[in-house]
Amino acid sequence: MKPADRIVVWVAQGFGSGCLRPAPGTWGSVVGVLWLVLLLCAAHPWVWLAGTVAGIAFAVPVCTRAERVLGAHDPASVVLDEIAALPLIWLGVLWTPGGIAFSQPVAPTVIVFAHAPELLTGFVAFRLFDIWKPGPIRRVQRLRAGLGVVADDVLAALAAALVVSGVAYLRWGTR
């Protein structure tokens, strides 16, 4: 394997998290939560949006190339799709009163402690939708190459965002 291919595979494998067993997709989703928390540290929805869109756009060609190098469609070790899509669970928080609760950049620990219920709910709901793949989530996985690899995770994250919005509304909507 060429050095450039090794780098692409390493990135597609979530910087090694996709090689952890059992459940590499879950380990990749943990890295996705870290990515989400880093995006939220800026305390501005535009930073979250730009980082999320850029991550998804980056993941499609990287996953496509990793599939070619590894010779398999959507190999279990490729988890960049989970990492890139997971920040979409935060749509559920942005749509509720109190959305982004911070008016200036904050430390990651502040976000984790202030929004632990939303993060945990989003993580679990995302994993369930990603594993279960109801209806359209399963169908979009059939798209070509990296687009299919990433699209099912995007839809799983959007479905999880609906669940997270309920939790966020119960916590923040009455304040």
C-alpha positions in Angstrom: 0.0 0.0 0.0 1.3 3.4 -1.0 2.1 5.9 1.8 -0.7 8.3 0.6 -3.2 5.3 0.7 -2.1 4.5 4.2 -2.9 8.0 5.3 -6.3 8.0 3.6 -7.2 4.6 5.2 -5.9 5.8 8.7 -8.1 9.0 8.4 -11.1 6.9 7.1 -10.6 4.5 10.0 -11.1 7.4 12.4 -7.4 7.9 13.2 -7.4 4.3 14.4 -10.7 4.2 16.3 -12.2 2.0 13.6 -9.7 -0.7 14.3 -10.9 -1.0 17.9 -13.1 -4.0 18.7 -15.9 -4.8 19.4 -18.2 -2.4 17.5 -15.8 -0.1 15.5 -18.8 2.1 14.6 -19.4 2.8 18.2 -15.8 3.8 18.8 -15.9 6.0 15.7 -19.0 7.6 17.1 -17.2 8.4 20.4 -14.7 10.3 18.2 -17.7 12.0 16.5 -18.9 13.2 20.0 -15.4 14.7 20.6 -15.6 16.4 17.2 -19.1 17.8 18.1 -17.8 19.1 21.4 -14.9 20.8 19.7 -17.3 22.5 17.3 -19.5 23.6 20.1 -16.5 25.2 22.0 -16.7 28.2 19.7 -20.3 28.8 21.1 -21.5 29.9 17.7 -24.0 28.0 15.5 -22.1 29.1 12.3 -18.9 27.4 13.5 -20.9 24.2 14.2 -22.6 24.4 10.8 -19.4 25.1 8.9 -17.5 22.3 10.7 -20.3 19.8 10.2 -20.7 20.6 6.5 -17.0 20.5 5.9 -16.6 17.2 7.8 -19.3 15.6 5.7 -18.0 17.0 2.4 -14.5 15.7 3.4 -15.7 12.3 4.4 -17.3 11.4 1.1 -14.2 11.3 -1.1 -12.0 9.9 1.8 -14.5 7.0 2.3 -14.7 6.5 -1.5 -10.9 6.1 -1.7 -10.6 4.0 1.4 -13.2 1.6 0.0 -11.1 1.3 -3.2 -7.9 0.7 -1.3 -9.5 -1.8 1.1 -11.4 -3.5 -1.7 -14.7 -3.6 0.1 -18.0 -1.6 0.2 -18.4 0.2 3.5 -15.9 -1.8 5.5 -16.6 -1.9 9.3 -13.2 -0.3 10.0 -14.2 2.9 8.1 -15.8 5.1 10.6 -15.1 8.6 9.3 -18.8 8.6 8.2 -19.9 8.3 11.8 -17.4 11.0 13.0 -18.5 13.4 10.3 -22.3 12.9 10.6 -22.6 12.8 14.4 -22.6 16.6 14.9 -26.0 16.7 13.1 -27.6 15.4 16.3 -27.1 18.9 17.6 -29.9 20.2 15.3 -32.2 18.9 18.1 -30.7 21.4 20.5 -30.4 24.3 18.1 -34.2 24.2 17.4 -35.2 24.4 21.1 -35.4 27.5 23.3 -32.0 28.1 24.9 -30.4 26.4 21.9 -26.7 27.3 22.3 -26.5 28.1 26.0 -23.1 29.8 25.7 -22.4 33.4 24.6 -18.7 33.1 24.3 -16.2 30.3 23.6 -16.0 27.7 26.4 -14.0 24.7 27.5 -15.0 21.3 26.3 -15.7 20.1 29.8 -18.3 22.9 30.3 -20.2 21.7 27.2 -20.0 18.1 28.4 -21.3 18.9 31.8 -23.9 21.4 30.7 -25.3 19.2 27.9 -24.6 15.6 29.1 -28.2 14.4 28.7 -28.4 15.7 25.1 -25.0 14.3 24.2 -25.7 10.9 25.7 -29.2 10.7 24.2 -27.8 11.8 20.8 -25.0 9.3 20.9 -27.3 6.3 21.8 -30.1 7.4 19.4 -27.5 7.8 16.6 -26.0 4.4 17.2 -29.5 2.8 17.3 -30.6 4.4 14.0 -27.2 3.6 12.4 -27.4 0.0 13.4 -31.2 -0.5 12.8 -31.3 1.5 9.6 -35.0 1.9 9.3 -36.6 2.8 5.9 -34.7 5.5 4.0 -31.6 5.1 6.1 -31.1 1.6 4.6 -32.0 2.7 1.1 -29.5 5.6 0.9 -26.7 3.3 1.8 -27.0 1.8 -1.7 -25.7 5.1 -3.2 -22.4 4.8 -5.0 -19.1 4.6 -3.0 -18.5 7.2 -0.3 -21.8 8.9 -0.9 -23.7 5.9 0.3 -21.2 5.3 3.1 -21.8 8.8 4.5 -25.5 9.3 3.5 -26.9 6.6 5.8 -25.1 8.1 8.8 -26.3 11.6 7.9 -29.9 10.3 8.0 -29.3 8.4 11.2 -28.0 11.6 12.8 -31.0 13.6 11.6 -33.3 11.0 13.0 -31.4 11.1 16.3 -31.7 14.9 16.3 -35.5 14.5 16.5 -35.0 12.5 19.7 -32.5 15.0 21.1 -34.8 17.9 20.4 -37.3 16.2 22.8 -34.7 15.9 25.5 -33.5 19.5 25.0 -37.1 20.9 25.0 -37.8 19.1 28.3 -34.6 20.5 29.8 -34.5 24.0 28.3 -37.9 24.8 26.7 -39.6 25.7 29.9 -37.0 28.3 31.0 
